[in-house]
Structure formats: structure tokens, C-alpha cells
Amino acid sequence: MLTVAALGQPELSARLRGPGLRLRTGPFISCIRSSVPALGPALERMYGDYPVLDNDIPADFDVLLRRPRGLRRLVKPQVFFHYDGMEPFQPLPLAQLYPMFEWAMNWCVSSHAHSWLVIHAAVVEKEGKAVILPAPPGSGKSTLCAALVARGWRLLSDELTLVRLDDGRIDPVPRPVSLKNASIDVIRAWAPQAHLSAPVADTMKGTVAHMRPPRESVVRADEPASPAWIVFPQWRAGASAELVPVPQARAHLRVAENAFNYSLLGAAGFTTAARLVDATRTFDFSYGALDDAMAVFERLLAERR
């Protein structure tokens, strides 16, 4: 299997500038094109273990990241994102190239992957059982996800939980974990073995860095997982780790609120969410320390055994 790292920088850059880099992330193939020199090294650092496909393989998403044309590229360095010839976002400063790439990839899936119920949630797996972590920004979701992955849980996704419409299982789409502001230093200190990108300041989400997924999570991207728990996390300074059961009806509403395409799917969205809630134990979870949080999740796993 050819990987991004095996290509080497000259070939990687040539593909980005030319026919496109066909990158596989879980069930999706993206054709990525860009003449911005910094993108190639960033992809090699964060996507080195990911499969690369031949140029004649059809892509699900066709994306382009480019610099402005003319004098604008000198006066105000920016980067533009194009999807199938459209510009769904405003341009961002050139320094935010890599975060923009990650946000663009999230947008591609959340806007077009309607063969699944797509939930804004992290999802990790251990011993074949997955825990889904739906939560709004600032809840500590990605910090918790990164910590679990650093302690041996398999990363299925940091942002997008893909629930199959036919059998309710979860298809992985593992990509780098997004960390923001204070979470960056928290994970650097707590998991020094983790590979993090250089922080990028002054984005719309503050300072952002990404944690590279473990190779095993990438290699096992074809292996679905069965949902066992839905946990709605909330970090609170100084709080003890506490699980509080959530009634099924309320859990269904909260899953629907966090799903990108629940309404668009209609009856299929309702049925898939209902089956998901029926198949899982659902909790609110508050925590203030990662060590305490890890103990809670290991206890959930032990109870499941």
C-alpha cells in the first residue's frame, strides 16, 4: 500500500500541483490540489500513514487550496478553498493554511456524506465497543478524545461520527485531532509521546494545533465498530469525574441536535438515531482531570466485559 510518507516530498508536491493527491481517509477519497508549498510538508507530517491512490481512481471530494492571484498575493497573503469550482468559505490568512485544510475536509463530509447519519461528535473504540462523545465547542470533547487515544483507544474520528443507516454500526474516518487554546499544552504535558502540529494563533477558534492519529487507527480504518455508549462531556475546572445517566428520549433529542443531516434524512435519520440510543448507555459526564476521566472510561469498559 502506497502511503503519503512513501511518496516523498518531490512526488507529493508534484501530485498536489498537478493531477491531485488522491488521499483515502476511511470511506472517502479526496483529490487534493494545491500549489501552496507549505501544504505538502504539513500533509507528510500529519498524514504520513494514510493510503494514496492512483490518479485514475474517482474521488468523492475534489478540493483546491490556492493563493490569490496578482498583487493580492503580495499585499495580503491568503489562501482560498475551492470545492468542485465553488468557494464555500471566505479566504483565510496564509498562516492558517493547515487548519483551513482540516476544516475544509470536515465540511466536505458533513455537507455531502448522507449515506450515514453524521453526528458532530468524537468517537473512539476499544475491544470492539465505541463511545460517542457529542458536545459543542469548549466542552473538552477533543481533549478527552486525544487523551483516550493516547491511552490506547482507537480513533474513529475527532469531529464526525458516521452511523450507518442500515445496521447502526460506526464507520471510522480517522483524521488528526483538533486541539484548541489551553488544550494544546494540556495534551503536550499529559501525552508527551503524541505528535502535534505547530500551533497556529489568531484563527476563528483561537490557537489551534492537531494531533496525528496513531498508525493503528489509520491502518484499521476499514473496521467498523459497534456503539456501546453515548457520553455528553463537559470539562469543569476542579470537578470530580462523574457520570449521570441521561433518559433515552432526552438522549435522542441531543443526538439529533448534534447531527448535521438528521432533518435532511427524514424518517431514516429518526430511525437511525433511535436505534443508536436503544443500543447504547447514555450519560452526561463532567470532569476536571484527565487521569480521573480515564479511570471512568476504563470502568465502563470493564462493566461491559
C-alpha positions in Angstrom: 0.0 0.0 0.0 1.4 3.3 -1.0 1.3 6.0 1.7 1.8 9.7 1.8 5.2 9.3 3.6 6.4 6.7 1.0 5.7 9.2 -1.8 8.4 11.6 -0.7 8.2 15.4 -0.9 9.1 15.8 -4.6 6.3 13.4 -5.8 3.9 14.6 -3.2 4.4 18.2 -4.3 4.1 17.2 -8.0 0.8 15.5 -7.4 -0.6 18.5 -5.4 0.4 20.9 -8.2 -0.7 18.6 -11.0 -3.4 15.9 -11.1 -4.1 15.9 -7.4 -3.2 13.8 -4.4 -5.8 11.1 -4.0 -5.9 10.6 -0.3 -8.0 8.0 1.4 -9.5 8.7 4.8 -11.8 6.0 5.9 -14.6 5.5 3.3 -13.7 8.7 1.5 -11.3 9.5 -1.3 -10.3 13.2 -1.7 -8.5 14.6 -4.7 -6.4 17.4 -3.2 -4.7 20.0 -5.3 -2.6 23.0 -4.3 0.4 25.0 -5.4 1.0 26.4 -1.9 4.4 24.9 -0.9 3.7 24.6 2.8 0.8 22.1 2.3 3.0 19.2 1.2 5.2 19.1 4.3 2.1 19.5 6.5 0.4 16.6 4.9 3.5 14.4 5.2 3.8 15.2 8.9 0.1 14.6 9.8 -1.0 12.1 7.1 2.2 10.1 6.5 0.5 6.7 7.3 -2.5 7.3 5.0 -3.1 5.5 1.8 -2.5 7.2 -1.5 -4.4 6.0 -4.6 -3.7 6.2 -8.3 -4.7 9.3 -10.3 -7.3 7.4 -12.3 -9.3 6.5 -9.2 -12.6 8.6 -8.9 -12.7 10.9 -5.9 -15.6 11.7 -3.6 -14.3 15.2 -3.0 -12.4 17.4 -5.3 -10.7 20.3 -3.4 -8.3 23.0 -4.3 -6.4 25.3 -1.9 -4.7 28.3 -3.7 -3.1 31.6 -3.2 -4.7 34.9 -4.5 -3.8 36.0 -8.0 -2.0 39.2 -8.9 -0.8 41.8 -6.4 -3.1 40.5 -3.7 -0.8 37.6 -3.0 1.9 40.0 -2.0 -0.1 42.7 -0.2 -2.3 40.3 1.9 -1.2 36.7 1.8 -4.3 34.5 1.9 -5.5 31.0 1.0 -8.7 30.2 -0.8 -10.6 26.9 -0.7 -12.5 25.6 -3.7 -14.8 22.6 -3.8 -15.9 21.5 -7.3 -15.2 25.0 -8.6 -17.1 26.7 -5.8 -15.8 28.8 -2.9 -17.9 27.8 0.2 -15.7 29.8 2.6 -14.1 33.2 2.8 -10.3 33.2 2.3 -8.1 32.9 5.4 -4.6 34.3 6.2 -1.9 32.1 4.6 -0.6 31.2 8.0 -3.9 29.3 8.6 -3.4 27.0 5.6 -3.3 23.8 7.5 -6.2 24.5 9.9 -8.2 25.6 6.8 -7.4 22.3 5.1 -8.8 20.3 8.1 -11.9 22.5 8.4 -12.5 22.1 4.7 -12.2 18.3 4.9 -14.7 18.3 7.8 -17.1 20.4 5.7 -16.9 18.0 2.7 -18.0 15.1 4.9 -20.6 16.9 6.9 -22.2 18.5 3.9 -22.2 15.5 1.5 -22.0 12.2 3.3 -25.7 11.5 3.5 -25.3 7.7 3.3 -24.7 8.0 7.1 -26.2 9.9 10.0 -23.4 12.3 10.6 -23.1 13.5 14.2 -20.8 16.3 15.4 -19.1 14.0 17.9 -15.7 12.4 18.6 -15.8 8.6 18.6 -13.2 6.1 19.9 -13.2 2.4 20.3 -11.7 -0.3 22.5 -12.3 -4.1 22.4 -14.8 -3.6 19.6 -17.0 -1.2 21.6 -17.3 2.5 20.6 -18.0 5.5 22.8 -19.6 8.5 21.1 -18.8 12.0 22.5 -21.2 14.6 21.2 -20.6 18.1 22.5 -20.4 21.8 21.5 -17.1 23.7 21.3 -15.5 24.4 24.6 -16.8 21.2 26.3 -13.4 19.4 26.3 -14.6 16.9 23.8 -11.4 16.9 21.7 -9.1 17.0 24.7 -10.9 13.9 26.1 -10.7 12.2 22.7 -7.0 12.9 22.4 -6.4 11.6 25.9 -8.3 8.4 25.3 -6.4 7.8 22.0 -3.1 8.4 23.8 -4.2 5.7 26.3 -4.8 3.0 23.7 -8.4 3.7 22.4 -8.7 3.6 18.6 -9.5 6.9 17.0 -12.5 6.6 14.7 -13.0 10.4 14.5 -12.5 13.6 16.4 -15.3 15.5 14.8 -17.6 13.3 12.7 -19.3 10.1 13.8 -20.6 8.2 10.8 -23.6 6.0 11.8 -24.7 3.5 9.2 -28.3 3.8 8.2 -28.7 0.0 7.6 -27.2 -1.6 10.7 -26.3 1.3 13.1 -22.6 0.5 13.2 -20.0 3.2 13.0 -17.6 3.6 10.1 -14.2 5.2 11.0 -13.0 8.4 9.4 -9.8 8.9 11.4 -8.0 12.2 10.8 -5.9 14.4 13.1 -7.5 15.5 16.4 -8.1 19.3 16.6 -6.9 20.9 19.9 -7.5 24.5 20.8 -6.0 27.0 23.2 -5.2 25.6 26.6 -5.9 22.0 25.5 -2.7 22.1 23.4 -0.4 22.4 26.4 -2.6 20.0 28.4 -2.1 17.2 25.9 1.6 18.0 25.3 2.2 17.6 29.1 -0.1 14.7 29.6 0.8 12.7 26.5 4.4 13.7 25.6 4.6 10.9 23.1 1.8 12.4 20.9 2.8 14.1 17.7 1.3 17.6 17.5 1.5 20.2 14.7 2.9 23.6 15.3 0.2 25.8 16.9 -1.5 28.4 14.7 -2.7 31.5 16.5 -5.5 34.0 15.8 -7.8 31.7 14.0 -11.6 31.9 14.3 -11.2 29.2 17.0 -8.3 30.8 18.8 -4.9 29.0 18.8 -5.2 25.6 17.0 -2.9 22.5 16.7 -3.6 19.0 15.6 -2.6 15.6 17.0 -1.5 13.0 14.5 -3.6 9.8 14.7 -1.7 6.6 15.8 -0.8 4.4 12.8 -3.0 1.6 14.1 -6.1 3.8 13.8 -5.2 4.6 10.2 -4.5 1.0 9.2 -7.8 -0.2 10.8 -9.9 2.5 9.1 -11.9 -0.2 7.3 -13.0 -1.8 10.6 -16.4 -0.6 11.8 -17.3 -0.5 15.5 -20.5 -1.2 17.4 -21.7 1.7 19.6 -21.9 0.9 23.3 -22.1 4.4 25.0 -23.1 7.9 24.2 -21.3 10.3 26.6 -22.0 14.0 26.6 -18.8 15.5 28.1 -18.3 18.8 29.9 -15.0 19.9 31.3 -15.2 21.9 34.5 -12.2 23.2 36.4 -11.7 21.3 39.6 -14.7 19.0 39.0 -14.6 15.3 40.0 -15.3 12.8 37.3 -19.0 12.0 37.4 -21.3 10.0 35.1 -25.0 10.8 35.3 -27.5 8.7 33.3 -29.5 10.5 30.6 -33.0 9.3 29.8 -33.3 7.8 26.3 -35.8 10.4 25.0 -33.5 13.3 26.0 -30.5 11.5 24.6 -32.3 11.1 21.3 -33.1 14.9 21.2 -29.5 15.7 21.9 -28.1 13.4 19.3 -30.5 15.0 16.8 -29.3 18.5 17.8 -25.7 17.4 17.2 -26.3 15.7 13.9 -25.6 17.6 10.6 -28.1 15.8 8.5 -30.8 14.5 10.9 -33.6 16.5 9.3 -32.4 16.0 5.8 -32.5 12.2 6.2 -36.1 12.4 7.4 -37.5 9.1 8.6 -34.1 7.4 8.1 -32.5 10.0 10.4 -35.1 9.4 13.1 -34.9 5.6 12.9 -31.1 5.6 12.9 -30.9 7.9 15.9 -33.5 5.9 17.8 -31.7 2.6 17.1 -28.4 4.2 18.2 -29.9 5.3 21.5 -31.5 2.0 22.1 -28.2 0.2 21.6 -26.2 2.3 24.0 -26.0 3.5 27.6 -26.2 7.3 27.6 -24.6 9.6 30.2 -23.7 13.2 31.0 -20.1 13.3 32.0 -18.3 16.1 33.9 -14.6 16.0 34.6 -11.8 18.3 35.7 -8.7 16.0 35.4 -7.8 13.6 32.6 -6.5 10.9 34.9 -9.9 10.7 36.6 -11.6 10.7 33.3 -9.5 7.8 32.0 -10.4 5.7 35.1 -14.1 6.3 34.4 -13.9 5.1 30.8 -11.9 2.0 31.8 -14.5 1.2 34.3 -17.2 1.5 31.7 -15.3 -1.0 29.5 -14.8 -3.4 32.4 -18.5 -3.4 33.2 -19.2 -4.1 29.5 -17.0 -7.1 29.6 
